[in-house]
Amino acid sequence: MQTQSLWEHTLTFFPQFLAALKERTSPDATVAVVGASDGKFVLPLAAAGYRVIAIERDPFALHGGEVSLPGDTRAQAPGLIDRLKAEELHDRVQVIGEDFLTAELPEGHCDAVWTSCSWHYSANHHSPLAAFVRRMQTLVREGGLFGAEFMMPVEERHQFIEHYTSPERLARHFTPGWDVLLTVRTNQFIERPHLGQPHDHTHRMGLLIAAHTAR
Ligand SMILES: C[S@@+](CC[C@H](N)C(=O)[O-])C[C@H]1O[C@@H](n2cnc3c(N)ncnc32)[C@H](O)[C@@H]1O
């Protein structure tokens, strides 16, 4: 890629999701990415031949702008839309620049849905985590795939916010009609500085991948 995501170096289980996607869907499947950010996952999916619906509410992530980087430097960062153009991938990607919780979205038409560390954002706390998860599930056709990596509680305050969850608690939202294929949980680990986090900091992450067996 000519351009790089500001999130390029953060820990991800996306390769596990991609492996399940290759195994279970066609090479030109439609994948919805919720909280698409500047395209860390949208661009590789589109470059691999998938059609992508990218949903992102943050204008900076969509259009880019000036950013403070670790080491007290400032730089101009491209957003999702410019990155797609630079990589000539815009034809394969539908960008929906709206809040996922309220956007009008095509129910049951996607072969897969993926999100990476999006639902713990405070803008989502007014609504139960179940509503976020349910919305993601409704996008997926029967036989399709659900993948989410997410923040687990680390700080005291996280214990009171259900959006910092665990694979076990999240799996309860996958009642009959879903087959949980894989869960992963990390121990606490140190993440290097990245956008919004100017210093080394501690995370704990979970992953859940499920297949939609029936309504
Ligand atoms: C931590 S960032 C994602 C970083 C990640 N590594 C990646 O590139 O996928 C999460 C993104 O989700 C977006 N997001 C969170 N809640 C959202 C919502 N309700 N609707 C749309 N986007 C949302 C945020 O604006 C942010 O850009």
Ligand as a Chemical Component Dictionary entry (heavy atoms), coordinates in Angstrom:
data_LIG
# 
_chem_comp.id                   LIG 
_chem_comp.type                 NON-POLYMER 
_chem_comp.pdbx_formal_charge   0 
_chem_comp.three_letter_code    LIG 
# 
loop_
_chem_comp_atom.comp_id 
_chem_comp_atom.atom_id 
_chem_comp_atom.alt_atom_id 
_chem_comp_atom.type_symbol 
_chem_comp_atom.charge 
_chem_comp_atom.model_Cartn_x 
_chem_comp_atom.model_Cartn_y 
_chem_comp_atom.model_Cartn_z 
_chem_comp_atom.pdbx_ordinal 
LIG C1  C1  C 0  -10.222 2.190  17.744 1  
LIG S1  S1  S 1  -10.790 2.775  16.204 2  
LIG C2  C2  C 0  -10.417 1.445  15.153 3  
LIG C3  C3  C 0  -8.988  1.154  15.103 4  
LIG C4  C4  C 0  -8.826  -0.159 14.486 5  
LIG N1  N1  N 0  -7.613  -0.735 14.760 6  
LIG C5  C5  C 0  -9.237  -0.103 13.036 7  
LIG O1  O1  O 0  -8.652  0.638  12.221 8  
LIG O2  O2  O -1 -10.213 -0.764 12.733 9  
LIG C6  C6  C 0  -12.558 2.538  16.303 10 
LIG C7  C7  C 0  -13.322 3.314  15.255 11 
LIG O3  O3  O 0  -14.710 2.998  15.430 12 
LIG C8  C8  C 0  -15.449 4.156  15.170 13 
LIG N2  N2  N 0  -16.781 4.019  15.807 14 
LIG C9  C9  C 0  -17.044 3.776  17.110 15 
LIG N3  N3  N 0  -18.380 3.741  17.305 16 
LIG C10 C10 C 0  -18.964 3.952  16.100 17 
LIG C11 C11 C 0  -20.319 4.048  15.661 18 
LIG N4  N4  N 0  -21.345 3.919  16.512 19 
LIG N5  N5  N 0  -20.561 4.280  14.359 20 
LIG C12 C12 C 0  -19.528 4.424  13.473 21 
LIG N6  N6  N 0  -18.226 4.363  13.827 22 
LIG C13 C13 C 0  -17.941 4.130  15.130 23 
LIG C14 C14 C 0  -14.619 5.277  15.774 24 
LIG O4  O4  O 0  -14.971 6.542  15.245 25 
LIG C15 C15 C 0  -13.211 4.832  15.401 26 
LIG O5  O5  O 0  -12.790 5.388  14.186 27 
# 
loop_
_chem_comp_bond.comp_id 
_chem_comp_bond.atom_id_1 
_chem_comp_bond.atom_id_2 
_chem_comp_bond.value_order 
_chem_comp_bond.pdbx_ordinal 
LIG C1  S1  SING 1  
LIG S1  C2  SING 2  
LIG S1  C6  SING 3  
LIG C2  C3  SING 4  
LIG C3  C4  SING 5  
LIG C4  N1  SING 6  
LIG C4  C5  SING 7  
LIG C5  O1  DOUB 8  
LIG C5  O2  SING 9  
LIG C6  C7  SING 10 
LIG C7  O3  SING 11 
LIG C7  C15 SING 12 
LIG O3  C8  SING 13 
LIG C8  N2  SING 14 
LIG C8  C14 SING 15 
LIG N2  C9  SING 16 
LIG N2  C13 SING 17 
LIG C9  N3  DOUB 18 
LIG N3  C10 SING 19 
LIG C10 C11 SING 20 
LIG C10 C13 DOUB 21 
LIG C11 N4  SING 22 
LIG C11 N5  DOUB 23 
LIG N5  C12 SING 24 
LIG C12 N6  DOUB 25 
LIG N6  C13 SING 26 
LIG C14 O4  SING 27 
LIG C14 C15 SING 28 
LIG C15 O5  SING 29 
# 
